[in-house]
C-alpha cells in the first residue's frame, strides 16, 4: 500500500529525519520504535502528506487514504467534538450514523458538545481516535497513541488496532515502550538518530 | 462544490464559535468616533470625509484577518486538509466567501456611523442604496486579500505583526478606489472607473490566492 525509501526531512539546517525506508502493508501492524527525537513523528508526518520530504521517495497506491493521529489535534480547537467530526464526515462522504458510531466506540458521546480546547489530554486522544474511526482509512498512522489514555481506553485502542488490521488496514504506530510495541505489532522498524533500522 | 459547501459551513461555525466578530464592530465604532470627535473636521469638505468610513472599515477588517489566522494555526487545523488531500483552492474560496459575507454588515455599520456622526446631509434613498452596494466590490477585493495575507503570515512566529504589516499597504489601492467610489456615489458622479479598479484588485487577489494558497500552507 505504501512504500518509502531513504526519506529525509530537515527543519532549517537540522535533519530531523535522515534516511528512513520501509513499507506499510495491508493487514499488518508495524511498530515504529526509538528514543525521543529519533525521527518517528517527522516520518509519520511525511507519510501522511503533511510534511514534504526533502529527499527520498514515497509511493502510495492510487486511491489509498492515509490518516494520522498526531500529537497536534489538526482540528479546530474553538469548535466542538461533533462539529469537527461533522467536517470530517462531510469531507470524507460519511453519514451522521458513522459519527454516532465513532463517538460511542470511543466513549465520548456525552462530551460531543465540548469544544476541543476544554478537553483533557486523554479526551482529546479519544476524539482523534474517533475521527480516525470515522474516516476509515486504508493506512492508519498513530503517533504514540497510548499517551494520555486510561487503562480502559488503552485496551480499547489495542482492540481497535487489531480490528483495523483484520479489516485489511495497514497500521503503523510509533511507541517508545518496546514491550508494548512487540506485543501489539507484527514487525518493528527501529529509528535511531533519524535513520531506520529494520 | 460539495467540499466547498462543507468548508463554508465550517467557516460559518468558526465565526459563530469564536465570538470575535463583534470586536470588529466595536473597533469600527471607536475609530469613527475618534475620527469625528478626536480631530477637527470641516463640514464643508465632504470629499475629505468619505475616507473615514473606508479607513474604519479597513482597520476593523484586521480583526477578521487575525481571527482567520488563529483558528487555522491554534490546533494546526490546516494539516488535516493536507492529510485529507482537500484542494486548498476550495479552502481559499470558502474562507473568502464567508469573510465576504461577514464584511457586508460591517460596511453597512460603517456607513451608518458615517451618516450619524459626521456633518453630512442625509442622502436620498437611491444614494444610500448605492453607498451600501459599495460593500460588494469592496468586499470582493478585500476578502481574498485578507485570506492571502493570513496564509502568508500563518507560519511566522510574529504572525499578527506580519499580517498587519502586509495588510495595510496591500489595502492602499482598495482604500483609494473605495474612497473614490463613495465620493462619486454621494456627489452623483460616475463611479465606473473605481468599480473597475476594485474588481481588478479582486481578480488579482482571487487569482493569486487560488494559485499560491496550497504553497503557503505547505510545511
Interface residues (C-beta under 8 A of the other chain):
Chain A: X48 X49 X50 X51 X52 X66 X67 X68 X70 X72 X73 X74 X75 X76 X77 X78 X79 X83 X87 X88 X90 X91 X92 X115 X116 X117 X135
Chain B: X2 X3 X5 X6 X7 X9 X10 X13 X14 X17 X18 X71 X74 X75 X76 X77 X79 X80 X82 X83 X84 X85 X86 X218 X219
